[in-house]
Amino acid sequence: MSSGKKFPDWTEDSPKKGSYRSIFKWGAPDKYKHPNHRLYAMMKDVFQMTDDDFKVKQKEGNEPVRVNQPIQLKPDQIDVFANIVGHENVQFDDYSRVKFASGKTMEETLALRNQQPGPVADVVVHPRHKKDVQDSVAYCNEQKIPIYVYGGGSSVTLGLTPVKGGITLVMSTHMNKVIEFNEINQTITVESGMMGPDYEKALNQAPEIFKAKRRYTCGHFPQSFEYSSVGGWIVTLGSGQQSSYYGDAYDLVLSQEYVTPVGTFKTHHYPATATGPKVNDIMKGSEGCYGILVSATLKIFRYMPENCRKFSFIFPNWENTLDAAREISQAEFGMPSVFRISDPEETDVGLKLYGIEGTVIDQMMRLRGFKPMARCLFIGQADGHQEYANLVKNQVKTICGKYNAMYLTGFPVKNWEHGRFTDPYMREDLQDYGIMIDTLETGVTWDVLPKLHQAVRQFVKSRPKTICMTHASHFYPQGTNLYFIFIAKLNDIKMYKDFQNGIIEHIAKHGGSLSHHHGVGKMIAPWMESHLGKEQMDVLRALKHHFDPNNIMNPGGTMALDV
């Protein structure tokens, strides 16, 4: 437990093997990121805590995992799966059953800290290839055994919870390979269990691995990049932190191959076709409810980091920031890849997190009238051809100047970049002392954005001693997303769920989508019919009935398709 640090004694030991903490801890077991002294001071101030409050940790989850849910499958049924994938690829020990039933929602984390795991599968199965998946699905359909799918395990919507037991297929163990690289078409086909870093590395090293003429990039970098799979990006309609230029997962996927209870099919990878409604589009975002995604063909992009142009600005207020962001999105000179604006409260926290508060840059901002809790930070980056990247940066600077923004150089972007994948590591530090940090996001059009932002913030701030940070990071000519990050002294699951539900209801009430890039899962499903309407839900349920007549694919409320 001891870290050698003076205070607080943030945990730096790897979680105990077989413990609950080893399941809910974010990222690598031996990797940590602690709040810096500025954030620590802010937490004490907001939550009226003292150093004494940080001397004793709360439930850390170091206990060994135990399951009180008996296995419902018969021994001969388990033997069938062992014969399909090999005995070494079938697990039914307590730890595996909990690990592969758990995502990264705050609800799951709090439950595991209290040694109260949610529903688990009877058996965990690690398919080696497509035929293993086909045989497993066929047998489950015959026996009416529920099937759940696990990729990287980073779901934040209760998307992995095996409500009905059955089996969980873990795609990332073996089905993580490149099937085909096509430089002529600038595409790659991979198995769905391939993890983000391996995917990007293969593209960056295309000349060495595939004898390609150029290096490439996937262009998709969600905050969960290091611990999420390509298949997970597709079936939850994910967005990367550079989506404003490269596109969301929906835009990147050209074709997919699925194994369903009624058969296996692969969609075509034409760049465009007018052959009716596209089944390829229907399957994107299907979250394992229609079938198992086994492979996909995706667009790739030339990797030209030498052309990268970083820039950042500080605006005097949120209104000017929004006006500038909308003009950039609609001006048709191109789009930055990184494009992120923070509201006043997130800017205040961000300047602490990025180490800018108290520096010469901070002093210059204050002298020029950019006041704390009013000023707003914009960080950006342009990629692509050198002339294009220069054009984007120059046009952005012109527009930001029009709205009275001050140029801050690329320094804040570099600091943000340094922590873009590691900030979630602070979750455990804060939770050890009863401080909860979580997020909800929504897609929103420009015309309703100001009122939605105000209404949701007002609800979050109605809870005393609660931080509410908001940013937009995925931009389109018609709108953007709002990403609400809330921090509170809260460790009661029921109180947390009531608070979270209130935020979702305020988002829906004021014209936002239920989700922008995290999918639906079982968490947001209760709002789906009121959000989409009965007619659209009837279409989705009809597809469910076609592909999965026995309701074995991710049953139990995912996307509200079987309720």
Backbone torsions as a table, in degrees:
resi	resn	phi	psi	omega
1	MET	NA	-35.8	-177.0
2	SER	-67.2	137.7	-176.5
3	SER	-111.3	-6.9	-176.3
4	GLY	82.9	-4.4	179.0
5	LYS	-85.0	156.6	-177.6
6	LYS	-68.9	-56.4	-176.9
7	PHE	-176.8	144.0	-10.1
8	PRO	-66.9	166.8	-178.5
9	ASP	-89.0	68.3	178.9
10	TRP	-58.1	140.6	-179.3
11	THR	-68.8	132.0	175.2
12	GLU	-129.8	2.3	175.0
13	ASP	-78.2	144.4	173.6
14	SER	-63.9	145.2	179.0
15	PRO	-57.2	149.2	178.4
16	LYS	-62.6	138.9	-179.7
17	LYS	-59.5	132.4	178.4
18	GLY	80.4	8.9	-176.7
19	SER	-93.9	163.8	175.0
20	TYR	-62.0	-38.3	-177.9
21	ARG	-63.0	-32.7	179.6
22	SER	-67.2	-17.7	177.8
23	ILE	-89.6	-47.5	-174.5
24	PHE	-86.2	-14.8	178.4
25	LYS	-60.9	136.6	179.0
26	TRP	-75.8	135.7	167.6
27	GLY	75.3	-151.7	-175.8
28	ALA	-68.2	141.4	-177.6
29	PRO	-58.7	-32.8	-174.3
30	ASP	-105.6	18.1	-177.5
31	LYS	-116.1	138.4	-176.7
32	TYR	-141.9	157.4	169.2
33	LYS	-144.2	121.3	-174.8
34	HIS	-102.5	151.5	172.9
35	PRO	-58.0	135.0	177.2
36	ASN	-74.8	176.9	-172.6
37	HIS	-64.3	-28.6	178.7
38	ARG	-69.4	-45.1	178.7
39	LEU	-66.0	-38.9	178.6
40	TYR	-60.7	-43.6	178.8
41	ALA	-64.7	-38.5	179.4
42	MET	-64.8	-43.1	178.6
43	MET	-59.1	-44.8	179.9
44	LYS	-62.5	-39.3	-178.0
45	ASP	-68.7	-48.7	-176.3
46	VAL	-66.6	-43.5	-174.9
47	PHE	-95.0	7.3	178.4
48	GLN	51.5	49.6	178.0
49	MET	-107.1	159.9	176.6
50	THR	-119.7	174.2	176.5
51	ASP	-58.4	-31.2	179.4
52	ASP	-62.8	-31.6	178.9
53	ASP	-68.3	-17.4	-179.4
54	PHE	-103.5	20.1	177.6
55	LYS	-95.2	-26.8	-177.3
56	VAL	-121.5	121.7	-179.8
57	LYS	-83.5	152.1	176.6
58	GLN	-86.7	-162.8	-176.1
59	LYS	-57.2	118.3	-174.5
60	GLU	-97.5	-12.7	178.8
61	GLY	76.9	30.4	-179.1
62	ASN	-85.0	-1.4	-178.7
63	GLU	-73.4	152.7	177.3
64	PRO	-67.8	143.4	-178.0
65	VAL	-68.8	132.8	176.7
66	ARG	-133.5	143.2	-179.9
67	VAL	-122.8	129.9	177.0
68	ASN	-106.1	24.0	180.0
69	GLN	-109.4	105.6	-176.6
70	PRO	-62.7	149.2	177.6
71	ILE	-72.0	125.6	-177.3
72	GLN	-90.7	-21.9	179.0
73	LEU	-70.4	148.0	178.8
74	LYS	-80.4	153.3	179.4
75	PRO	-54.1	-39.0	-178.4
76	ASP	-69.5	-28.5	175.7
77	GLN	-70.4	-40.8	176.6
78	ILE	-62.4	-37.4	178.7
79	ASP	-62.7	-34.1	178.9
80	VAL	-62.5	-45.2	178.6
81	PHE	-64.1	-38.3	178.0
82	ALA	-63.1	-37.1	178.3
83	ASN	-71.3	-29.4	179.7
84	ILE	-74.2	-49.6	-171.8
85	VAL	-107.2	-7.6	-174.9
86	GLY	99.4	139.4	-176.2
87	HIS	-58.0	-33.5	-177.6
88	GLU	-70.2	-12.8	-178.0
89	ASN	-106.5	18.7	175.9
90	VAL	-123.8	128.1	-178.7
91	GLN	-130.8	140.9	174.2
92	PHE	-143.6	23.1	173.4
93	ASP	-75.2	160.2	-175.9
94	ASP	-57.0	-45.6	-175.0
95	TYR	-63.0	-47.5	-178.5
96	SER	-64.0	-39.8	-179.2
97	ARG	-62.2	-37.9	179.1
98	VAL	-78.5	-44.3	-177.8
99	LYS	-56.8	-48.0	-174.5
100	PHE	-87.7	9.6	171.9
101	ALA	-108.3	2.5	-170.0
102	SER	-116.7	134.8	170.8
103	GLY	-104.9	-151.0	-175.1
104	LYS	-120.6	27.0	175.0
105	THR	-70.8	156.7	176.8
106	MET	-65.1	-34.6	178.3
107	GLU	-59.6	-45.4	179.2
108	GLU	-67.1	-41.3	-179.0
109	THR	-62.5	-46.7	179.9
110	LEU	-63.0	-39.1	179.4
111	ALA	-64.3	-42.1	-179.5
112	LEU	-68.9	-36.1	176.0
113	ARG	-61.2	-29.3	179.6
114	ASN	-94.9	13.4	178.2
115	GLN	58.4	39.1	-178.5
116	GLN	-128.7	70.2	-179.1
117	PRO	-62.3	149.7	177.7
118	GLY	-79.5	-162.8	-180.0
119	PRO	-58.2	144.4	179.0
120	VAL	-128.5	158.0	174.4
121	ALA	-74.3	160.3	175.3
122	ASP	-73.3	-40.1	-174.8
123	VAL	-140.6	142.4	175.2
124	VAL	-105.0	127.5	-175.5
125	VAL	-121.3	132.3	-179.3
126	HIS	-112.1	90.4	-178.8
127	PRO	-65.1	146.1	-177.9
128	ARG	-93.3	-25.6	-175.9
129	HIS	-164.0	-179.1	-175.1
130	LYS	-59.1	-40.3	-178.1
131	LYS	-63.2	-36.4	175.9
132	ASP	-60.2	-40.7	179.1
133	VAL	-66.3	-45.6	179.8
134	GLN	-59.5	-46.2	-178.9
135	ASP	-66.6	-38.7	179.7
136	SER	-66.7	-44.4	-179.9
137	VAL	-65.6	-42.5	179.5
138	ALA	-60.9	-44.0	-179.7
139	TYR	-66.8	-42.7	179.4
140	CYS	-63.6	-37.1	179.1
141	ASN	-66.8	-40.1	178.5
142	GLU	-64.5	-41.3	-175.9
143	GLN	-93.8	-3.2	-177.2
144	LYS	57.6	48.2	177.9
145	ILE	-98.8	125.9	-179.7
146	PRO	-62.9	146.7	178.5
147	ILE	-125.3	131.8	173.3
148	TYR	-122.8	159.0	-174.7
149	VAL	-125.3	137.9	179.6
150	TYR	-125.7	125.3	177.3
151	GLY	-104.7	-91.1	177.7
152	GLY	-99.8	-13.4	177.1
153	GLY	85.4	15.3	-175.2
154	SER	-98.3	13.7	-179.7
155	SER	-57.4	137.6	176.7
156	VAL	-120.9	28.2	-179.3
157	THR	-132.6	21.7	-175.0
158	LEU	59.6	32.6	-177.1
159	GLY	-75.5	-15.6	-174.9
160	LEU	-102.8	-5.8	-171.1
161	THR	-67.3	118.4	-179.5
162	PRO	-83.5	75.0	-173.8
163	VAL	-55.7	-35.3	-174.9
164	LYS	-103.0	11.3	-179.2
165	GLY	77.5	-133.0	178.7
166	GLY	74.2	-138.1	-178.2
167	ILE	-122.1	153.7	169.3
168	THR	-114.3	125.7	174.8
169	LEU	-91.4	121.3	178.9
170	VAL	-97.5	109.3	-172.3
171	MET	-83.3	-23.6	-171.6
172	SER	-82.2	-13.3	-177.2
173	THR	-66.4	-48.4	-176.4
174	HIS	-121.5	-33.6	-173.0
175	MET	-89.6	69.0	-171.3
176	ASN	-135.7	34.5	-171.8
177	LYS	-114.8	160.2	171.9
178	VAL	-80.1	129.7	178.5
179	ILE	-92.3	-44.1	-179.6
180	GLU	-154.0	138.1	172.5
181	PHE	-115.4	125.9	-176.5
182	ASN	-125.9	98.1	-177.2
183	GLU	-72.2	-29.2	179.8
184	ILE	-62.7	-45.8	179.6
185	ASN	-86.7	-9.1	-175.3
186	GLN	56.1	56.4	178.6
187	THR	-137.5	164.0	173.3
188	ILE	-142.2	142.7	176.4
189	THR	-115.4	125.2	-176.4
190	VAL	-133.7	159.4	172.3
191	GLU	-72.9	151.7	-169.6
192	SER	-69.6	-19.2	-178.6
193	GLY	-86.8	4.3	-179.9
194	MET	-67.5	131.1	-177.2
195	MET	-85.1	154.7	-175.2
196	GLY	-49.4	-54.2	-177.4
197	PRO	-61.2	-37.9	179.1
198	ASP	-68.1	-37.1	179.2
199	TYR	-64.3	-49.6	-179.4
200	GLU	-66.4	-38.7	179.3
201	LYS	-62.2	-42.1	179.5
202	ALA	-61.3	-38.7	-179.5
203	LEU	-73.9	-41.9	177.1
204	ASN	-61.0	-32.9	-177.2
205	GLN	-102.6	26.4	-177.7
206	ALA	-54.5	-39.7	178.2
207	PRO	-60.9	-40.6	-178.6
208	GLU	-75.3	-38.2	-174.0
209	ILE	-87.2	-42.4	-173.8
210	PHE	-113.9	6.6	-177.0
211	LYS	60.2	33.4	-179.6
212	ALA	-76.0	162.4	178.6
213	LYS	-82.4	-25.2	-175.2
214	ARG	-132.4	167.7	171.3
215	ARG	-95.3	151.9	-175.3
216	TYR	-133.3	167.6	176.5
217	THR	-136.2	154.8	178.4
218	CYS	-81.5	-25.8	179.9
219	GLY	75.5	4.2	-175.3
220	HIS	-119.7	109.2	-174.6
221	PHE	-133.7	74.5	174.8
222	PRO	-67.6	164.0	178.8
223	GLN	-60.8	-25.8	178.8
224	SER	-87.6	13.2	-172.1
225	PHE	-46.2	-45.2	-174.9
226	GLU	-70.2	-20.4	-174.6
227	TYR	-132.1	37.5	174.6
228	SER	-136.6	157.0	-175.6
229	SER	-106.7	159.4	178.4
230	VAL	-58.9	-43.5	178.8
231	GLY	-62.1	-39.1	177.9
232	GLY	-62.7	-38.7	177.9
233	TRP	-58.9	-42.1	-173.4
234	ILE	-73.7	-47.3	-172.8
235	VAL	-76.6	-10.4	174.4
236	THR	-110.6	4.4	-179.3
237	LEU	56.5	52.9	-176.7
238	GLY	-72.8	163.8	174.0
239	SER	-129.7	138.2	175.8
240	GLY	-91.6	167.5	-176.8
241	GLN	-71.4	-4.3	176.0
242	GLN	-120.8	28.1	-174.1
243	SER	-68.8	-23.6	-177.6
244	SER	-61.5	-24.2	177.8
245	TYR	-103.5	-49.0	-173.6
246	TYR	-83.8	-26.2	-177.5
247	GLY	105.6	160.6	174.8
248	ASP	-77.5	172.6	178.9
249	ALA	-55.9	-37.1	178.1
250	TYR	-55.1	-39.4	-176.8
251	ASP	-77.3	-24.7	-172.2
252	LEU	-83.8	-24.6	-172.2
253	VAL	-85.5	123.5	177.6
254	LEU	-95.1	-39.9	178.7
255	SER	-152.6	161.2	-178.9
256	GLN	-141.8	155.3	173.5
257	GLU	-121.8	128.0	-176.6
258	TYR	-123.7	144.7	168.3
259	VAL	-107.1	119.8	-179.6
260	THR	-122.2	165.7	176.8
261	PRO	-60.1	-21.5	-179.8
262	VAL	-103.9	6.4	176.8
263	GLY	141.6	172.1	-179.7
264	THR	-107.7	137.8	177.1
265	PHE	-146.1	155.7	177.2
266	LYS	-129.8	128.5	179.6
267	THR	-80.7	160.9	-179.6
268	HIS	-76.8	155.7	-177.9
269	HIS	-110.9	31.0	173.9
270	TYR	-61.9	148.1	176.9
271	PRO	-67.2	-24.2	176.2
272	ALA	-164.2	149.4	178.2
273	THR	-159.1	147.1	-178.8
274	ALA	-112.4	53.5	-178.0
275	THR	-107.9	47.3	175.4
276	GLY	84.7	-177.5	177.2
277	PRO	-54.4	139.0	-171.9
278	LYS	-90.5	118.3	174.8
279	VAL	-62.1	-31.5	177.8
280	ASN	-57.0	-41.5	179.7
281	ASP	-72.3	-35.6	179.0
282	ILE	-60.4	-36.8	-174.8
283	MET	-79.5	-23.3	175.8
284	LYS	-63.3	133.3	179.1
285	GLY	79.8	12.1	-174.5
286	SER	-82.8	-7.1	169.2
287	GLU	52.8	35.6	176.1
288	GLY	74.4	11.2	-178.3
289	CYS	-84.9	-23.1	-179.0
290	TYR	-104.0	-30.0	-177.9
291	GLY	179.1	-175.0	-178.2
292	ILE	-103.7	119.6	174.3
293	LEU	-73.0	119.2	-178.6
294	VAL	-105.8	-25.0	177.2
295	SER	-160.0	162.1	179.7
296	ALA	-151.1	148.7	172.5
297	THR	-106.9	127.6	-174.0
298	LEU	-128.0	155.6	171.8
299	LYS	-68.6	149.2	171.7
300	ILE	-130.6	167.2	-172.3
301	PHE	-134.1	151.9	178.6
302	ARG	-65.0	135.3	-177.4
303	TYR	-94.2	108.8	-175.7
304	MET	-133.3	63.8	-176.7
305	PRO	-61.4	-22.7	179.9
306	GLU	-66.7	-18.2	-179.6
307	ASN	-94.0	-2.0	-176.3
308	CYS	-61.1	133.5	177.5
309	ARG	-123.6	119.1	-177.7
310	LYS	-103.0	147.0	179.4
311	PHE	-159.1	156.1	176.5
312	SER	-152.3	156.7	-177.3
313	PHE	-143.0	156.3	170.5
314	ILE	-117.9	131.3	179.9
315	PHE	-105.4	154.4	-178.5
316	PRO	-72.4	-22.3	-177.6
317	ASN	-161.4	171.5	-176.6
318	TRP	-69.7	-37.1	-178.6
319	GLU	-61.7	-46.5	178.2
320	ASN	-62.9	-37.5	-179.7
321	THR	-62.6	-46.2	179.5
322	LEU	-64.1	-42.7	-179.6
323	ASP	-62.1	-42.2	179.3
324	ALA	-66.6	-43.1	-179.2
325	ALA	-62.7	-41.1	179.0
326	ARG	-65.5	-41.9	-179.6
327	GLU	-65.3	-40.4	177.1
328	ILE	-60.8	-43.2	-176.5
329	SER	-68.2	-25.6	-174.8
330	GLN	-107.2	-1.3	-171.6
331	ALA	-80.0	-15.7	173.7
332	GLU	67.0	29.7	171.4
333	PHE	-99.8	-1.0	-174.4
334	GLY	120.8	176.3	-178.0
335	MET	-129.2	143.3	169.4
336	PRO	-63.7	155.7	174.2
337	SER	-81.7	-60.1	169.3
338	VAL	-81.5	126.1	-176.2
339	PHE	-150.1	102.0	-171.9
340	ARG	-141.9	125.9	175.2
341	ILE	-119.1	139.5	-178.4
342	SER	-116.3	138.8	177.5
343	ASP	-73.3	175.2	-173.6
344	PRO	-56.6	-41.0	-177.6
345	GLU	-71.3	-40.9	177.2
346	GLU	-67.3	-36.6	177.1
347	THR	-59.0	-43.5	179.8
348	ASP	-59.8	-45.3	179.0
349	VAL	-69.7	-40.9	-178.2
350	GLY	-62.5	-39.4	178.7
351	LEU	-65.5	-29.3	173.4
352	LYS	-72.8	-47.4	-176.8
353	LEU	-63.3	-40.2	-177.3
354	TYR	-84.6	2.6	176.4
355	GLY	73.7	25.3	-178.2
356	ILE	-95.1	-32.1	180.0
357	GLU	-57.8	130.2	179.3
358	GLY	87.8	-3.5	179.1
359	THR	-87.7	178.1	177.2
360	VAL	-60.6	-37.4	178.7
361	ILE	-60.9	-43.7	179.3
362	ASP	-62.1	-43.3	179.9
363	GLN	-62.6	-40.4	178.1
364	MET	-63.5	-41.6	179.4
365	MET	-61.1	-45.7	-178.8
366	ARG	-63.7	-41.8	-179.6
367	LEU	-62.9	-30.3	-178.3
368	ARG	-92.0	9.6	172.0
369	GLY	91.1	11.2	177.0
370	PHE	-87.9	97.1	-168.0
371	LYS	-86.6	141.7	174.5
372	PRO	-56.3	143.1	-179.1
373	MET	66.8	14.6	168.8
374	ALA	-130.9	-40.5	-177.4
375	ARG	-66.8	153.2	-177.4
376	CYS	-133.9	135.9	-176.3
377	LEU	-94.8	138.0	173.5
378	PHE	-125.1	120.8	174.9
379	ILE	-116.9	143.2	-176.1
380	GLY	-152.3	166.6	178.9
381	GLN	-153.7	137.6	176.6
382	ALA	-110.2	137.7	179.3
383	ASP	-127.8	173.5	178.6
384	GLY	110.4	-155.4	178.1
385	HIS	-60.8	147.9	-175.5
386	GLN	-55.3	-46.7	-178.3
387	GLU	-67.3	-35.7	178.1
388	TYR	-66.0	-47.5	-179.4
389	ALA	-60.6	-41.1	177.5
390	ASN	-63.4	-42.3	179.0
391	LEU	-60.2	-47.8	-178.8
392	VAL	-59.9	-47.5	-178.9
393	LYS	-60.9	-44.8	-177.7
394	ASN	-65.3	-40.6	179.5
395	GLN	-67.7	-39.4	177.3
396	VAL	-61.4	-43.8	179.5
397	LYS	-61.4	-39.8	179.7
398	THR	-63.7	-46.1	-178.4
399	ILE	-67.0	-43.5	179.9
400	CYS	-62.8	-37.2	176.9
401	GLY	-63.5	-35.7	178.8
402	LYS	-60.8	-29.4	-178.9
403	TYR	-105.3	28.2	170.3
404	ASN	65.4	31.8	177.7
405	ALA	-88.1	151.6	177.6
406	MET	-104.7	130.7	179.9
407	TYR	-74.2	132.3	-176.6
408	LEU	-113.6	11.8	-176.9
409	THR	69.8	-170.0	179.9
410	GLY	-93.2	4.4	-175.6
411	PHE	-59.8	-48.7	179.2
412	PRO	-61.2	-33.4	179.8
413	VAL	-65.3	-42.3	179.4
414	LYS	-63.4	-39.1	178.6
415	ASN	-68.5	-39.2	176.0
416	TRP	-63.7	-43.8	-178.9
417	GLU	-58.9	-37.4	-178.3
418	HIS	-61.3	-31.2	-177.1
419	GLY	-114.5	13.6	-172.0
420	ARG	-62.1	-30.3	178.8
421	PHE	-105.7	-8.3	-173.0
422	THR	-105.6	-13.2	-179.5
423	ASP	-55.0	-37.3	179.4
424	PRO	-61.1	-17.4	179.6
425	TYR	-63.3	-20.1	-179.6
426	MET	-74.0	-12.0	-179.3
427	ARG	-53.7	-49.1	-175.6
428	GLU	-65.2	-40.2	177.5
429	ASP	-55.7	-47.6	-176.7
430	LEU	-70.0	-43.0	-179.2
431	GLN	-64.0	-28.5	178.4
432	ASP	-60.2	-21.2	-179.5
433	TYR	-118.0	22.9	173.4
434	GLY	79.5	15.8	178.9
435	ILE	-103.8	124.5	-176.8
436	MET	-103.2	135.5	173.2
437	ILE	-127.6	129.3	-178.0
438	ASP	-150.2	174.3	-174.4
439	THR	-140.1	154.1	167.1
440	LEU	-143.4	144.4	-178.9
441	GLU	-134.2	159.8	-177.4
442	THR	-147.0	148.2	169.3
443	GLY	-88.2	139.3	-172.9
444	VAL	-148.3	142.9	176.2
445	THR	-82.7	159.0	-175.4
446	TRP	-59.7	-37.4	-171.7
447	ASP	-70.8	-27.7	-179.2
448	VAL	-101.1	-7.0	-174.4
449	LEU	-55.3	-51.1	-175.4
450	PRO	-57.9	-44.2	-178.3
451	LYS	-69.2	-39.2	178.9
452	LEU	-63.8	-45.0	178.7
453	HIS	-57.5	-46.0	-178.2
454	GLN	-65.8	-43.8	-175.8
455	ALA	-67.5	-43.6	-179.2
456	VAL	-68.1	-42.6	177.3
457	ARG	-60.3	-41.2	-179.3
458	GLN	-61.8	-40.2	178.1
459	PHE	-66.5	-46.5	-179.3
460	VAL	-61.6	-43.9	-177.4
461	LYS	-74.4	-13.0	176.0
462	SER	-67.6	-19.2	172.5
463	ARG	-83.2	119.7	-175.9
464	PRO	-56.2	148.2	174.9
465	LYS	54.8	50.6	179.8
466	THR	-127.9	131.1	176.8
467	ILE	-90.1	137.0	176.4
468	CYS	-132.3	105.4	178.6
469	MET	-103.9	140.3	-178.6
470	THR	-135.2	137.0	172.1
471	HIS	-141.2	162.5	171.3
472	ALA	-116.8	135.0	-173.0
473	SER	-141.8	3.7	178.3
474	HIS	-136.2	114.3	-167.8
475	PHE	-117.3	146.0	179.8
476	TYR	-141.6	159.0	178.1
477	PRO	-57.7	-29.7	-175.3
478	GLN	-93.4	-8.2	-178.6
479	GLY	167.7	-159.4	-176.3
480	THR	-154.3	-162.1	172.3
481	ASN	-119.3	158.1	168.4
482	LEU	-120.1	129.3	-176.3
483	TYR	-115.5	107.0	-177.6
484	PHE	-93.9	122.1	176.3
485	ILE	-111.8	120.8	-178.1
486	PHE	-119.7	137.9	-179.1
487	ILE	-124.6	128.3	-176.4
488	ALA	-148.4	155.6	172.7
489	LYS	-81.9	95.6	-169.2
490	LEU	-158.7	123.7	176.8
491	ASN	-140.2	18.4	176.0
492	ASP	-99.3	124.6	-173.4
493	ILE	-62.5	-45.0	-178.3
494	LYS	-64.0	-44.7	178.9
495	MET	-61.6	-40.4	179.1
496	TYR	-63.1	-47.3	-177.9
497	LYS	-63.5	-39.9	177.8
498	ASP	-62.4	-40.9	179.3
499	PHE	-66.1	-45.9	179.2
500	GLN	-61.3	-45.2	179.3
501	ASN	-60.5	-37.0	177.8
502	GLY	-63.2	-38.4	178.0
503	ILE	-65.3	-46.7	179.7
504	ILE	-58.5	-43.8	-179.2
505	GLU	-63.8	-37.7	178.2
506	HIS	-69.8	-35.9	176.1
507	ILE	-61.7	-49.8	-178.1
508	ALA	-63.8	-41.8	-177.2
509	LYS	-63.0	-31.8	-174.2
510	HIS	-104.4	21.0	167.0
511	GLY	93.6	16.6	176.9
512	GLY	-96.6	159.6	173.1
513	SER	-74.8	157.7	-179.6
514	LEU	-69.4	-26.8	-179.8
515	SER	-152.1	147.3	173.4
516	HIS	-108.3	-42.0	-175.9
517	HIS	-147.9	14.4	179.7
518	HIS	-110.6	-1.4	-176.0
519	GLY	80.4	-164.6	-173.8
520	VAL	-116.9	-52.2	-178.0
521	GLY	59.4	-149.4	177.1
522	LYS	-96.4	-12.7	-175.6
523	MET	-72.9	-45.1	-175.4
524	ILE	-96.7	-8.8	-176.5
525	ALA	-51.8	-38.1	-178.0
526	PRO	-58.9	-19.7	-179.1
527	TRP	-98.6	-3.2	-171.1
528	MET	-62.7	-45.7	-175.6
529	GLU	-67.8	-39.8	178.2
530	SER	-68.6	-27.7	-179.2
531	HIS	-79.1	-49.0	-176.3
532	LEU	-89.2	-27.7	-175.4
533	GLY	95.7	153.1	-175.7
534	LYS	-61.9	-38.7	-176.8
535	GLU	-61.6	-46.7	179.4
536	GLN	-67.2	-40.2	178.8
537	MET	-64.4	-34.1	177.2
538	ASP	-62.8	-37.2	177.2
539	VAL	-63.7	-47.6	-179.0
540	LEU	-63.9	-36.9	179.3
541	ARG	-72.3	-32.8	175.7
542	ALA	-64.5	-40.4	175.9
543	LEU	-63.6	-40.7	176.9
544	LYS	-57.6	-46.6	-178.9
545	HIS	-64.4	-35.6	179.4
546	HIS	-67.6	-53.1	-175.6
547	PHE	-73.7	-28.4	-169.7
548	ASP	-139.2	67.8	-173.8
549	PRO	-62.0	-24.5	-179.8
550	ASN	-98.4	6.7	177.3
551	ASN	52.1	53.7	177.3
552	ILE	-102.4	-11.8	-174.1
553	MET	-91.4	109.2	177.3
554	ASN	48.1	52.3	-178.8
555	PRO	-76.4	165.1	175.2
556	GLY	109.6	21.0	173.0
557	GLY	110.9	-3.0	179.2
558	THR	-59.8	127.4	-179.7
559	MET	59.8	11.5	-179.9
560	ALA	61.2	30.8	-176.6
561	LEU	-86.7	-18.1	-177.9
562	ASP	-130.2	36.9	178.7
563	VAL	-115.4	NA	NA
